[in-house]
Amino acid sequence: MTVFLVLGIAGIVLLLLTLVFDGVLEGLFGGAGFLDGLFDGLLSLPVVAGFVSMLGFGGALVLGTTGLGAGAATAVGTCAGAGAGWLTWRLSRALMRDDPAATPRGTDLVGSSGSVVTAIPAEGYGEVLVHLAGQPLKLAAKSPGGVPRGTEIWVEESLSPTSVAVRPVRR
């Protein structure tokens, strides 16, 4: 029973080390030429850690609660470990497959509306508040003519990541 408990604890320690060092351990093992790609997918360290810990704890549970021997405990622990390893592999693939939305760019501002926060002089910059991807964004703005504070504007052009060319909305 002690061997199974040691395996279970070793699996949890390996999992914690994998989480704390976030890929450093896989980088160490993946750097060896003959091991290239071995730790990807089914043989990643989190999968191995899940398998080893469930093998140990499953085997200890069978030994402690039934009258079966070490062979049966090993068989049950192996099945439990395979299930835990497979589940870990599936969950990690699902998390890694998450496709984020496209990152907003400055050109996405063109055509959006906003309002003038600091008056825009005829020759120079003022400030406008527009919304990009649902978030308020304060930018430097210029306009061909002066635009007073509080005026609703349309963004005509993205001049730089922090400045835009605007025109007042005519109603």
N, C-alpha and C positions, 0 to 999 in steps of 0.2 A: 504494500500500500504506500510505503514511503516513496518508492520510485515513481509511482503515478502522481503523487502530490508534488514531488520535485519537478516533474515534467509540466504539470499544470502551472506552477509558479514560474518556471523558466519561460513558458509561453507568454505569460502576462508581462514579465520583465522585458522580453524581446519586443512585445507590442509597445510597451511604454518607451523603450529606447528608439523604436522606429518612429513613434510620434514626436518625441522630443528632438531627435536629430534630423527629422524630416528629409529623408532621402540620402543622408550622408552614408549610412550603412549600405544601402543599395548601390551607391556610387563606389564604395570600396570594393564590393563584390563584383560589380559590373565592369570595373576597370580591368580585370584580368582577361586576357585574350580568349581563353577557352571558356570563360563563363559569360561572354557577351550574350545578352538577351535571355539568359537563364532565369533571371529574377523578374522578368516582365510577366504580367498576367498571372497565370496560375501559381507560379512560384515566387511571387513577390513576398517580401518579408512580413507584411500584415497577414497574408494568407497562411504562411508557414506558422506564424505565431498563433493564429486562431486554431489551426490544426493541432499543434503541439499542446496548447493549453486544454483543449477539449479532450484530446486523447488522455492526458493526465487526469483531469478532473472526472471525466466519464469513467475511466478505469477505476479510480479510487472510489467512486460512488458505487459501482457494481461490487467491488471487493468488500466495501463496508456494509452494504445492505443485503447482500445475498450470500449464499453459501457456495457460489461458483468460484472456480479457481482463477489463476492469473491469465490463463489462455482465453477464457471467456471474457474476462475484464479487458484484455487487450483488444479482442475483437469488437466489443461494444464501444470501447474508447476510440478505436480506429474509425468506426462508422460515425460516431459523434464528431470526431475531428474532421472527417471528410465533409460532413454536413456544414460544420462551422467554417471550414476553409472555402467551400463553394459559396456559401452565403457572403462571406467577406469579399470574395472575388467579384460576385455580382453587384454588391453594394458599391464597391470602389469603382467598378466600371460605370455604374449609373452616375456616380458623382463626377467622374472625370469626363463624361460625355455631355455634361451640362453646357449648352451653347449659350453664351451671354448675348444679349442684344448688341447691335453695332454701337460702338462708342460714338457719342455725338461729336460732330466737328463744327468748326466755325461757320462753314458754308451752310450748315443746317439752320442757321439764324436767318438767312435771307428769306424774306417774305413773312417773318414773324412780327407780331405787334408788341408794343411796349409803351412806356411813358418816360418823359424826360424828368430826371431827378435833379440835375443841375443844368440851368439854362445853357443852350448851345449858341455861342456867338456866331456871327456871320463868318468871321475869320478865326477859327480855332476849334477847340474841343469842349464839349460838355459831357454830361453823363446820362445814360439811359438805363432803365431797368426792363429787361426782357426775360422771357422764360424759355429755357432750353431743357428738354427732356423732363419737364415738370418742375424744374428747379429755377428759382429766381437768379438772374445773372446781371450784375451791374457792369456796364462796359463804357469805355470812352466812346464818344460819338461826335461826328461832324456832319454838317448839313450845308447845302449851298447858301441858305439864308438863315438868319437867326431864328431860333425856336425857343419860346418861353417855357419855364418850368411847368410841369403838369400836363403838357400837350401830349396827345396820343400820337405815336409815330409808327412807321413801317420801316423795317430794316431793308435797305436796298442792296448793300454790299458788305462783305466781311473784309475789312482792310488788314487786320492782323488778328492774332488770337485774343487780343484785348480791346480792339476798337472796330467800330462799324460806321458805315455811312447810312444816314437815315433821311426820311422825308416826313413831314407832318401829314396826318390823315385828314383829308378834306371831306367834310360831311355836308 
